[in-house]
Amino acid sequence: MTQPLQLSAGGFAVVLGTNEIASAVAVHLHRAGCCVVMSHDPFPPVIRRKMAFHDALYGDEVTVEGVRGERVDHATQIFKALRRSDNVLVTWLALPDLLPISAVDVLIDARMQKHRVTPDLRGLARVSVGLGPGFSTAVNCDVAIETRPGRSGLIVGSGWTDAADGVASPLGGVGAERFQYSQASGRWRTAVEIGSRVFSGYPIGHLGGVPVRAPCDGILRGVVRDGQDVPQGVKLLEVDSRGRHAQWTGIDDRGRGIAKAVLRAVQPQAEIRPSYAAQPIAVF
């Protein structure tokens, strides 16, 4: 494994993915002094959008725990931000477009593509980190970190991270039944906002003209953005049935644990730079 990296102010970090896990990692790296760029991947669609920087891609004003997401469309914008960026940068540019901008200090694959072949990230950055299924330090990354419930944040020293088992992590005692999945490919339409109170059977949206209903009572925790084309078999929406304890914004415990593990792996004793944050990493 590559030796842990001591980050410095202005370090360049690229996070693949714009979901809530990727966003939690981006917030922590930003607070640690990095210029962070998040590169969007369309698969799988992002549903927990109020916990993520994803909607900044569409020009929306987005903040995650006080950190603002800023859309950038050109490599020159990112190059100028390397010296100092007050925001997490979010872009449609793919990794091959980002690599020529500057040497990458940290590259993190947080796309959570559980059943897809993962590329070899080694050599593309000083430290490459793979989150979730499909990563091994002997094959495609320098650091592999578990995201599976019960093992989230565990740094895997040898072998592969756990394969996806199709079992949803429980939320208030509710598992996979809190989600609705796409039964076919098509265009998703919805007018229901995340954070809305919904009831079992309430139509949240339509996929290819077919209504998709809330699976249970609760708060709409996540839903694919209106107007997106989605493939078959992906999550369309999630309902949090925990009542007053429901969470649909900010960083949740799982995301925070994984983000902390990333920092432990790449900068075990790094200090927060005063220009970015005044608190030590331990309090994040």
N, C-alpha and C positions, 0 to 999 in steps of 0.2 A: 504494500500500500504506500502511496505517496505520503511523505511526512506532512503533518498538519501545517496549514498555512497561517502565517501571522499577517492578517489583513492590515492595510494602512489606509489612511484617508485618501479617497480617490480611487480605491481599488475598483476594478471593473467586474461586475457580477452579472451573468446572464441566467435567467430563470426561464425554462421552457414550460409553458402553460400559464393560464390566467385564472385558474380555479381558486378555491378558497385555501387549499394547502399551499399552492404556489404563492399566493398572496401573503400568507402568514410568513413564509420564508423570506419573501421580498421585504416585508416590513422589518424583520429582524436584521437582515443584511443592511438595509438602509440605515437603521439606527446604529449599526456597527461601523458606519463610515463609508460604505460602498456606493458607487454609482450603479444602480440596479436597473436592468432592462428586462422586461417580461415579454417573451415572444409567444404570440398566440398560436394555438393549434386547434383546428376545428373539431377534433375528436378526442375525448367525448365532449358533447355540449356541456357548457357550464350551467348549473342550476342554482347554486347558492351564491347568487350574484351580489347580494348585499353584504356578503362576507369576503368579497373579492374585488380586484381592480378591473375585472373583465369589461364592465360597461364603459370604462374610459375609452375603449376602442371605438365607441360610437359617439364620442364627444360629450358623454355625460360627466357631470361633476361627481367624482368618486373619492371618498376618503375611507381608509381602514385604520381604526384606532389613531386618528389624528394625522395619518400620513396620506398625502394626496397622490392620486394617480394622474399622470400626464401623458396624453397620447402624443407619440412622435411618429412621423411618417418617412423621415429621411435619415440616412446614415450621418449626414452632416450635423443634424440636431443632436444626435447621440454623442458625436465626437466633441462638440462644444460643451456638453454636459459632463464630460469626464472629469474636469477640474473641480466642479462643484455642482451638484444637483440637489435642490431642495425637495424634489418629488421622486417617486418611483415612476420610471418611464415604461409605457405600455405601447407595444407596436405590433403591426401586422407583418413586419419584416421577419423572415425566417432565419435560422441559425447561420446558413451560408452567407446571408447578407450582413450579419453582425460580426462574424469572425475577422473580416479585413479591417474593421474600424480600429481595433487596438487589441493587444494581447489580453486575453481573458484570464482573470485571476481565479474566479470560481464559476463553474458551469453546473447547473442543477437541472436535472430532468424531473419535473414535478407534474408531468402531463397525466399521470395516473392511467396510462394505457395498459390496463391489466392483462389483456390477452394478445397484445401485439408484440412483434419482435422488436427488441430494443437495440438501438445502434451502439457501436463502440464509441464512447465519449472520451476515452483516454487519449491524451496528447493534444486535445483541443483547448485545454486550459491548464493552469497550474494544478488545480484540483477539480476533478469532476465527481459529482454526487448523483447517485440514482435513488429515487424514492419509490418504494412500493415493489410490486412483483416484477420479476424479469431482470434483476440486477445481481451481478457478481463481480467482486473486485478482481477476479482472475480473468474476466471475460470482457466487461464493457464499462467499468467505472473504477475510480480510485476509492470511493467510499460508497457503501450500500447501506440504506437505512430502511427499516421496516415501517409500514404504515398500517398494518393489519391491527384491528382492535385487540387489545391485550398485549400487543408487542410494539405499538407505535413508538417511534423514537429510538428503538434498539439499533445500535450500529453493528452491522454484521461483519465479523472479522474474516470469515471464510465461508465458502459455499454461496448458495443463492438465497435471496430474500424469499419469503414464503410466496407460493403461488396463490393466485386468487381462488377462493373456494366457493364463491357465489353466495356466501352468508353475509347479510347486511349487519353492520354493528347496531346493537340495540340503542334506542333513544327513548328514555322513559319507559322501557320495557317493550317497546314496539320495534319490530325489525323491518323486514322487506315490505311488509304490508303498508308501510307509510309512504311508499313510492308508487308512482305510475310510470310504466315503461311504454315506449313506442311499439305498437303492434305491427307497424309497417313503416316504410320510409314515406316522407311527405313534408309538406310545409306546415309548421306549427303556428297557430294563431291564438293569442290570448290577450285579454284586457284586464286580467286580475293581477294586482300588485303583490309582490312579496311583503309579508307582514300582515296581510289581510286575514281576518277570521273567516274560516270556511267550515262547511259541514259535510259530512259523508254524503256522497252523491251529487254534490254541487258541481256544475260544469265549470271547470277551470279554463278550458280552451278546446280547440278543435285541431285534429291532425288529419290533413287531407279531407276535411269536412266531417270527420267522425268525432263526436264529442268525447272528451276525456274528463272524467269526474274525480273529485276529491275522494281518496280511499278511506278517509276517516275524519272525525272532527278535530279541529285544531287551528294552528296558525300556519299559513303557507310559508314554509321555510325556504323553498327554492322552486324555481320554474324557469324553463328555457325561455330566452328572450323572444318576444313576439317577432314573427316574420322569418324565423330561422328554418332552413331545410335540415331535417334530421334523418339519420339512418334508422333502420329497424333495430330494436333491442337495446336502446339507450334510455336512461332516466329522463323523464319529462318534467316531473315535479316531485316535491316532497312536502309532507305535512308534519308539523311538530305538535304532538298531542299533549305536551307537558304543561299546558295551561300557563300560569304566571311564570313558570320557569322556561318557557319556550325561548329559543334564541335564533335569530335570523340575521343579525348584524355582528360585526366585529370578528375577533379571532376566538374560536372555541378551544376547549382544552386539548383536543386532538391536534389541531393545527399548531397550537403553541408548543406542545411537546415535540412535534416533529421539527419545527423551526429551531427550537433550542438544541436539538440533536445535531442539526446542520452546523450551528455555530460551534458546538463542542468539537465537531469533527474537523472544521477548517481553521479555527482560531481559539484554541482552548484557554488562552490567557490574555486575549486581546482586550484592549481598553477602548471604551467608547470615546470618539473624538468630540471635543467640546462643541464644535460647530454643528454637530448633528444631534447630539443628545447629551444630557448632563447626568444620566443615570447609568449605573453599571449593568452589564448584560444580565446578571442574576435576577434582576427585578422584572424582566420582560415576561 
